[in-house]
Structure formats: C-alpha cells, structure tokens
Amino acid sequence: LIDFSTRIIKESQSITLKYSHRKITPEYKKNNSPVTVADFKCEDFLINKIRKKYPHHSIFSEERGKNNIDSEFKWIIDPIDGTKNFMRKYSSWGTLLALEYQNEVVLGVIFMPSLKENIFAAKGLGCYYNGKRAKVSKVKKLDNSYCIYGGLDYILRQPYKNNFMNLINNCYYSRGYGDCHGHSFVINGRAEVMIDPVVAPYDIAAIKICVEESGGLLTDINGNRTIYGGNAIVSNSFMHDQILKTLNSGFESREITK
C-alpha cells in the first residue's frame, strides 16, 4: 500500500507541475473556494489508479466527492492542498492521499513537489520525510515553542479569537503558513504547534497519520482525535492539553464557522 500510494502520487506530479507554471483561470465552488483544471486532472488520475488497483475500495475526494462502496477501506484524496497558493505560483502546495481502514487513518502521503518535500507514514511503521525518519521536536514549554497557523481571517471569525491571541503571545515565535506546508513544520520538528481553523477530512487525513507516526498529536478543538471535527490542532504532543485549555478558556460550547 505504501509503495502503491507513493508511486501514484509521484506520477501525478507530472500533471500538477505542468500547470504550476501556467496562468490558470479558476472556477469557484459554492463556498467561494477556487478549483483549477489541475485539481480535476490530478484527482481523476489518482481515482482511476485506485479504482484499477483496488476496485472494491471506497473513495472520498475533494472535487469528485464520495464513491461509497461497502468496504473497510476508504481512500481520501486532496489533489492540490493550497489551491490559492498554486494559482499564484507560490511553492507551498501539495497533493495529499490517505487510507482509512475500519474508520481509522492508517496510511498517509504528503507530496509538495515545488518544495521538493515528500512525507509518508503508515500505522506502526513510522513517518519519513524525504526518505529519513521524521520526529517531532522535544520542546515541552509553550514559551519556547514555535506556533504556526493557517487562515488568520478564519481564526478571527471564531469565538476563540482572543484566546488565540493569548496563545500566540505565550509562544516564543509565530508565523502563518497554511495547509500541508504549515503542518509539515510540526511533523519534522521545525515547529511545535499548528492551528488550522477550518478543515475538511481530505485536508488533514494524511496529516493525522504523519504527525502521529512522528510522535505528535492531531485533535479537533474539543480534543477529539478525529479528521471530521471541522478544525485541527496539531502539536508535538507535550503541550497539547495546555493549547486546548488556552483556546477553550471561557467557552462551554463552540460553533466553528467558515
């Protein structure tokens, strides 16, 4: 499964890299997020490869939706995570592929070809960054930590926005890097915290297994270890409870909005 997953994502780069150097006119979905011809072509390529190899597996992809089959296996695809970056020729975008088995993510691949960063992980087998074992940092204090965050405009719409600012003030350093690129900083130990305010399962399925296998933790803001919570808090695990407590301070219930 690892060999198959990494191979088809590497092959899909011939599609995404070709379009990454072109001027692209996007379409806009109902939520006003952009989608390009590269998203569709990359996703269709991956879906066709999976259907050919594993015809009895389910597929859940960002653009084409769900292909529900009565199976314990479900592939989850984000053809271009960071489409807005891709459109403007920023390097921080990637293709994400994950596999759920019995409702648990057991395999994930993150390929960021413009950055030449490739990450994959499988349950119990570790996480690998450009071929070398990836490990989260051992920083245990918030005031020594680097905090990464995505979608500041989304964060400022949340009820925890003031708590987020308190969290940032308590960290040693903070920067905004969205999507899989931001999460990769925690996975390979270059940062300790990543706050992703609004996500779909295909945005973080591969992230979850990669950060877990590198020693970290992904939950939603309520502390649930799920990719279906609508948001993601990723950390090296040492300060996770403190981060959740800070963000949730003063709230008995939260409504995540987009």
HELIX and SHEET records of a PDB file:
HELIX    1   1 ILE A    2  SER A   20  1                                  19    
HELIX    2   2 VAL A   37  LYS A   53  1                                  17    
HELIX    3   3 THR A   83  MET A   87  1                                   5    
HELIX    4   4 LEU A  142  ASN A  144  5                                   3    
HELIX    5   5 LEU A  152  ILE A  155  1                                   4    
HELIX    6   6 LYS A  161  ASN A  170  1                                  10    
HELIX    7   7 ASP A  179  ILE A  187  1                                   9    
HELIX    8   8 PRO A  201  GLU A  213  1                                  13    
HELIX    9   9 HIS A  240  ASN A  248  1                                   9    
SHEET    1   A 2 GLU A  27  TYR A  28  0                                        
SHEET    2   A 2 PRO A  34  VAL A  35 -1                                        
SHEET    1   B 8 GLY A  65  ASN A  67  0                                        
SHEET    2   B 8 SER A  58  SER A  61 -1                                        
SHEET    3   B 8 PHE A  73  ASP A  81  1                                        
SHEET    4   B 8 GLY A  94  TYR A 101 -1                                        
SHEET    5   B 8 GLU A 104  MET A 112 -1                                        
SHEET    6   B 8 GLU A 117  ALA A 122 -1                                        
SHEET    7   B 8 GLY A 126  TYR A 129 -1                                        
SHEET    8   B 8 LYS A 132  ARG A 133 -1                                        
SHEET    1   C 5 TYR A 173  GLY A 176  0                                        
SHEET    2   C 5 TYR A 146  TYR A 149  1                                        
SHEET    3   C 5 VAL A 193  ASP A 196  1                                        
SHEET    4   C 5 ALA A 232  SER A 235 -1                                        
SHEET    5   C 5 LEU A 217  THR A 219 -1                                        
END                                                                             
